[in-house]
Amino acid sequence: MGVKMPRVECQDCGRPIAAGPVAGRLTKGRVWRHDPPDKVREPGSALVSCPGSLTIVDLPHPARQLELPAEPSELDPDGIDTVPLF
């Protein structure tokens, strides 16, 4: 299972694009490389990225903490992906 990256609106084309974390900056992310929405790539032609690719943006939910149910009885032990260490 992979990590789900938050999506942010590209400041240039307006499309929702994944943003990966920037090292050392918990509230910032870098927009992943993406093609412009109106660009049709011909086989063998050069790659053209949207000008908004790789822009550093504010992440929508930086350093968000996992929320657990109030009652331990609400936890489903069969749905937990952990292995006891002791």
Sequence and secondary structure as in RCSB ss.txt:
>XXXX:A:sequence
MGVKMPRVECQDCGRPIAAGPVAGRLTKGRVWRHDPPDKVREPGSALVSCPGSLTIVDLPHPARQLELPAEPSEL
DPDGIDTVPLF
>XXXX:A:secstr
      EEE TTT  EEEEEEETTEEEEEEE     TT    TTS     TTTT EEE SSTT      SSGGGS
 GGG       
